[in-house]
Amino acid sequence: MFFNNLLNGTAEALDIRYQSSLRDGINSADIGELCEIFIKEFLTNCLDDHYKIFRGGNIVNTIGNRSPQLDIVLTNKNALKIFGDKGIYPIETVIGVFSITSNLTLPKLKKCMTELSKIPKHHYYFHMETFYGDKFKTETDTVWKNTVPFSCIFGFKGNIKEAWLAEINKHAQEVSDKSLLPSLIVVNKKALFEKCIKKETDGQITFWYEYVPINTKDKYGYYLSKILFHLYNLSGEQNFRRPNYGQYFDKDY
């Protein structure tokens, strides 16, 4: 199939670009910057019509809390430019976050998970027109609370293995807001951990991770299809409600 081959080829192209950047004498900061650029270019090529896509910055909320520095942030297409120009992204506008590393190790993974858990997803304010009705508003709020932001921890290389699953689940228990757990943990052309979500009969949402090998040519691009699928689906949220920017304009960040 065309799109399967396209995504598999894109994963290979990312690997080739990464490998070709590893010249003698290059420092880790430069490698890290190139890794971020490679992923941002893929996201821009596929999702530029749906999001503003930034390298670097902090997510903030209405009481001045801010996240650690993040590698790539996707915001609503209609987010005010004044925030993005300063590398500051109100939590109400953020739909996607990526942590990018050259070599994903288990300690690095835990560090990235901790950073994502510090996104200040509280003290937020939205406005939605009343004609949508209470039921639609409640459903929209629930989707946002449980699935936004989509987040991905991505390594161009790394010794990812199924044995990491126990450590990931243990670390996840320490995160109070499970929506801030990474949606995908990926090492290109090797494997990924995918966060799964289920709504129980009592209405509670449960989360767990599954290990998925992607080390054969017909599976290389699987994680790219997941990224595009989830981010495209979430892009519609910005059509129904908007941030209450008035909560931000009387503060300095």
N, C-alpha and C positions, 0 to 999 in steps of 0.2 A: 504494500500500500504506500501511496505517495507520502502521507504525513508521517507514518511510522518510519520510513526510510529517512525522511527529512530530519526528524528529531534524533534518530540514531546518529545520523551524520553530523548534526549540530553538537552532540556530546563528544564525538570524535574530534571535531574541529576545535572545541574548547580545550581538549587535551593537547592537541597539536600546538595551539597558540601558547598554552602554558609551558610545554616542554621547550618550545623554541625561545622562550624568554629567559631560560635558565643559563645565561652565558656566564663565563668566568668573571668573578669580581662583582657581580651584582649583589646588592645588599638586600636584607630581608624586607626593609621598608618599601623598596622599589618593587620587589616581587609582589608584596601585598597590594600595592597600588594597582599593578597590572591585573592581578586577579579580580579586583573589584571592577575595573574597567571592562574586562571580558564579560562578566556577568551582567553588568549594567547595559552593555551594548545588546546582549541577547534580549533582555527585558524591554529595552527601548524599541527594538525592531518588532517585537511581538505585541506590546501593550501600550505603545505611546499614545494611541487614540483614547485610551481609557484612564490613564494615570499620568501624574507628574512623577518623574523618577529622579531621585537625587542620590548623590554620593556624599555620605557623611552628614552628621548633625545629631541633634537631640530631640526626642519627643517630650513635650511638656504638657502639663495640665493647668487648670484655672487657678490653682493655689501656688503655682511656682515650682512644683516638683519637676524634675527633669530626669530623663534616662541617661545611662552612660552613652558615650559616643557610639553611634551605630554606623555600619558600613554603607548600606543601601536602604533607602526609605521610599516607599510608594505612597503618595497621597492622592486624595480626590483630584480630579482634573480641574475642578472649579475652586480649589483652595486658594486663598488670597496669596498673591505673589510676595507680599511684604514679609511673610514668615519664612517661606522657602529661601528667599534671598539671604536671610540671616542664618540659615541652617537650623531653624527652630520650627518644629512641626506640632501643632496642637493635636492632642490625642484623638479628637473627634474627626480629624481629617485623614488619619493614617489607616491604611488598609493592608500594607505589606511591609515586612522588614526582613533583610538578609544580613547574616553574619558570614563573612567570606574569609577563608584562610587557605594558605598554600598547602599546609600539611595538617590534617585533622587528626589529633591524638585524643585519647580519652580525657586527659586533664584539660586540654583546650576545649573539648566539647562541654565539659562541666562549667568552665569559665564562661563560655558563650551562653549556656542555659541560664546561668546566674544573671548575666547582663540583660537578657531578654526579660527575666522575671522582675527586673527593676523598672520596666516601662510603667509610667504612672497612669494606669488605667482606672482612675477614680477621679471624683470631682470634675466630671465632664457634663456638658450641657448641649443638648440638641434642640432644634426647632423643627416641628413637623406640622404641616397644614392640617386643620381639624377635619377637613372633608375626607381624609383617609380613614377615619374612624378608629375607635379604641382597639378593636381586635387586630387590625393591621399594624397599628403602632406597637402593641404588645409583642406581636410576632417579629417585627423588625428589630425591636430592642433585644429580644431573646437571641436572634441570629447574631447580632453584633456582640453581645456579651459572651457568647460561646465560641465564636469562630474568627473574630477580628482581634488583633491583626493576624493574617497569614504570615508565618515566619519560617525561615529556612536557614539552617546552618549548613554551609557548603564547603567542602574541601576538595581541592584539585587532586590531592593524593592523601593517603592515610591508611593505616592498618585496621580499617573498620571490620568488625566481626560480630557475630550473633551474641557472643559472650558479653558484649557491652550492655546487653538489654537489662540485665539485673542492676547495673550501676545507673543506667538511665532512669529506670523506674524508681530506684531508691532516691535519686536526686529529685525526681519529679514530685515525690511526696512532700518535699520541703517547700514547694511552690504553692502558695495559697490560691492564686487565681490560675486555674488550669488552662485558661485560654491563652496564657502567656508562655505555655510550653511550646517548643518548636513544632510546627506542623510537619516538617520534613527535616531529617538529618541525612546528608548525602555525601558520599565520596564518589566522584565522577568515575563511571565505568566499573565500579566495584559493587556497592550496595547502598541501601538506605534504610532508615527507620522511619516509618510512617505513623503519625498519630491518628488513631481511630476514635471516633465519637459515636456514642449510642445514647438515645433517649430511652430511659427505662419506663416501665408502665406507671410508676409513681411520679413521673415527670422529671426525675433527677437525670443529670447528664453524667455519663461515665466516660473516662478517657483511658486508652492504653496504647502501647506501641507494638508494631509488628515489624519484623525484619524481612527485607526483600532484596535478594541478590539481583544485581544488574550487570553481571560480569560476562555476559555473552552479547555478541553484536546485535542480536535482535531485541535486546533489552536495554541497551545503553541509554536510549532516550526516554525511558519510562518516566523518570523523575521530572523531566521537562514537561511531559504531558500533564503531570499532576500539578505542577506550578501554574501552567497556563489555564488548566481547568478551574482550579480554585480561585485564582485571581480574576479571571473573567467573570465567574459567577458572582463574586463579591463586588465587582465594579458597579453593579446596579444599585447598591445601597445609597450612593450619592445622589440618585435621582429623586429620592423620597424625603430626605431630611437634610438639614444643614447645621453646621456648628453655630452656636451662639457666641459670635466673636466679641460681643460686648463684655463677656467675662474676662477677656484677655487684654483689651485695650487700655485698662487702667493699671497695668502691671508692667514691670521691667524684668527682662529675662537675661 
